[in-house]
Amino acid sequence: MGHSPLPHNMHKAITNLFAYLCWGLGFSQVFHIVPLVIWLRQQRYMSVMRGVIAGAALFGLLGGACFVIIFPGMHTYVIRR
């Protein structure tokens, strides 16, 4: 294994920061998608509403997959913490 120029605790802090930012990006989507979907339903734009929901679901799935690829084993780290 290579030697990292950062101390171990700094490396953990940076990893945690990126992990929480990636998780937060998907979670913060709820705060603008839900009101948009409610408004679209009230305006009877059903096809647009379905597209927004499909796009949000796709974004969530891709975000989750990238999170697992970039941070393998993070779920066990958080649990053991």
BAMIKOL-851119 format. One line per 4 residues: their letters; for each residue x, z, y of N, C-alpha, C, O. Coordinates in steps of 0.2 Angstrom, whole numbers, plus 5000, padded with zeros to 4 digits. Layout:
! residues N
a> X/Z/Y/X/Z/Y/X/Z/Y/X/Z/Y  ...
This chain:
! residues 81
mghs> 5004/5000/4994/5000/5000/5000/5004/5000/5006/5010/5003/5006  5002/4997/5011/5006/4996/5018/5005/5003/5022/5000/5007/5021  5009/5004/5026/5009/5010/5031/5005/5008/5037/5007/5003/5040  5001/5012/5039/4997/5011/5045/5000/5015/5051/5002/5020/5050
plph> 5000/5011/5056/5004/5014/5062/4999/5020/5065/5002/5024/5069  4993/5021/5063/4989/5026/5066/4989/5032/5061/4989/5031/5055  4988/5038/5064/4988/5044/5060/4981/5043/5055/4976/5040/5057  4981/5047/5050/4976/5047/5045/4969/5048/5048/4964/5045/5047
nmhk> 4969/5054/5052/4963/5056/5056/4960/5051/5061/4954/5050/5062  4965/5047/5064/4963/5042/5069/4960/5036/5065/4955/5033/5068  4963/5035/5060/4960/5029/5056/4953/5031/5053/4949/5026/5053  4952/5037/5051/4945/5039/5049/4940/5038/5055/4934/5036/5054
aitn> 4942/5041/5061/4938/5040/5067/4936/5033/5068/4930/5032/5070  4941/5029/5068/4939/5022/5070/4935/5019/5065/4930/5015/5066  4936/5020/5058/4932/5018/5053/4924/5020/5054/4920/5017/5053  4924/5027/5055/4917/5030/5057/4914/5027/5062/4908/5025/5062
lfay> 4917/5025/5068/4915/5022/5074/4912/5015/5072/4906/5014/5074  4916/5011/5069/4913/5005/5067/4907/5005/5062/4903/5001/5063  4907/5010/5058/4902/5010/5053/4895/5012/5056/4890/5009/5055  4896/5017/5061/4890/5019/5065/4887/5014/5069/4881/5013/5070
lcwg> 4892/5010/5072/4890/5004/5077/4886/4999/5073/4881/4996/5075  4889/4997/5067/4885/4992/5063/4879/4995/5060/4874/4991/5060  4878/5001/5058/4872/5004/5056/4867/5004/5062/4861/5003/5062  4870/5006/5068/4865/5007/5074/4863/5000/5076/4857/5000/5079
lgfs> 4866/4995/5076/4864/4988/5078/4858/4986/5074/4853/4984/5077  4858/4987/5068/4852/4986/5064/4846/4990/5065/4840/4988/5066  4847/4997/5066/4842/5002/5068/4839/5001/5075/4833/5002/5076  4843/4999/5079/4841/4998/5086/4836/4992/5087/4832/4992/5092
qvfh> 4836/4988/5082/4832/4982/5082/4825/4984/5082/4820/4981/5085  4823/4990/5079/4816/4992/5078/4813/4993/5085/4807/4992/5086  4817/4996/5090/4815/4997/5097/4813/4991/5101/4809/4992/5106  4815/4985/5099/4812/4980/5103/4808/4975/5098/4804/4971/5101
ivpl> 4809/4975/5092/4805/4971/5088/4798/4973/5087/4793/4970/5087  4797/4980/5086/4790/4983/5085/4786/4981/5091/4780/4979/5090  4788/4983/5097/4783/4982/5103/4782/4974/5103/4777/4972/5105  4787/4970/5102/4786/4963/5102/4781/4960/5097/4777/4956/5099
viwl> 4781/4963/5091/4776/4961/5086/4769/4963/5088/4765/4960/5087  4769/4969/5091/4762/4972/5093/4759/4967/5099/4754/4966/5098  4764/4966/5103/4761/4961/5109/4759/4954/5106/4754/4952/5108  4763/4952/5102/4762/4945/5099/4755/4945/5095/4751/4940/5095
rqqr> 4754/4951/5092/4748/4951/5088/4742/4952/5093/4736/4949/5092  4742/4955/5098/4737/4956/5103/4736/4949/5106/4730/4948/5108  4741/4945/5107/4740/4939/5111/4738/4933/5105/4737/4928/5107  4738/4935/5099/4736/4931/5094/4740/4925/5092/4738/4920/5091
ymsv> 4747/4927/5093/4752/4922/5091/4755/4924/5084/4760/4926/5084  4750/4923/5079/4752/4925/5073/4758/4921/5070/4762/4925/5066  4759/4915/5071/4764/4911/5068/4771/4914/5071/4776/4914/5067  4771/4915/5077/4777/4917/5081/4778/4924/5078/4784/4926/5077
mrgv> 4773/4928/5077/4774/4935/5075/4777/4935/5068/4782/4939/5067  4775/4931/5064/4778/4930/5057/4785/4928/5057/4789/4931/5053  4787/4924/5062/4794/4921/5063/4798/4927/5065/4804/4928/5063  4796/4931/5070/4800/4936/5072/4801/4942/5067/4806/4944/5066
iaga> 4796/4943/5063/4796/4948/5057/4801/4945/5052/4806/4949/5049  4801/4939/5051/4805/4936/5046/4813/4936/5048/4817/4937/5044  4813/4934/5055/4820/4934/5058/4823/4941/5058/4829/4942/5056  4819/4946/5059/4821/4953/5059/4823/4955/5052/4828/4959/5051
alfg> 4819/4953/5047/4821/4955/5040/4827/4952/5038/4831/4955/5035  4828/4946/5040/4834/4942/5038/4840/4945/5041/4845/4946/5038  4840/4947/5048/4845/4950/5051/4847/4957/5048/4853/4959/5047  4842/4961/5046/4843/4967/5042/4846/4966/5036/4851/4970/5034
llgg> 4844/4961/5032/4847/4960/5025/4855/4958/5026/4859/4960/5022  4856/4953/5031/4863/4951/5032/4867/4956/5034/4873/4957/5033  4864/4960/5039/4868/4966/5042/4870/4971/5036/4875/4974/5036  4865/4972/5032/4866/4977/5027/4872/4974/5022/4876/4978/5019
acfv> 4871/4968/5020/4876/4965/5016/4883/4965/5019/4888/4967/5015  4884/4963/5025/4890/4964/5028/4893/4971/5029/4899/4972/5028  4888/4975/5030/4891/4982/5030/4894/4985/5024/4899/4988/5024  4890/4983/5018/4893/4984/5012/4900/4981/5010/4904/4984/5007
iifp> 4900/4975/5012/4907/4971/5011/4912/4974/5016/4918/4975/5013  4911/4975/5022/4916/4978/5026/4918/4985/5025/4924/4987/5025  4913/4989/5023/4914/4996/5022/4912/4998/5015/4908/5002/5014  4916/4996/5010/4914/4997/5003/4916/5005/5002/4921/5007/5004
gmht> 4911/5008/4998/4912/5015/4997/4910/5020/5003/4911/5026/5002  4908/5017/5008/4906/5021/5014/4900/5026/5012/4900/5032/5015  4896/5024/5008/4890/5028/5006/4893/5034/5002/4890/5040/5003  4898/5034/4998/4901/5039/4995/4905/5044/4999/4905/5050/4999
yvir> 4908/5041/5005/4912/5045/5009/4907/5049/5014/4908/5055/5015  4901/5046/5016/4896/5050/5020/4893/5056/5016/4892/5061/5018  4892/5054/5009/4889/5059/5005/4894/5065/5004/4892/5071/5004  4900/5063/5002/4905/5069/5001/4907/5072/5007/4910/5078/5007
r> 4906/5070/5013/4908/5073/5019/4904/5079/5020/4905/5083/5025
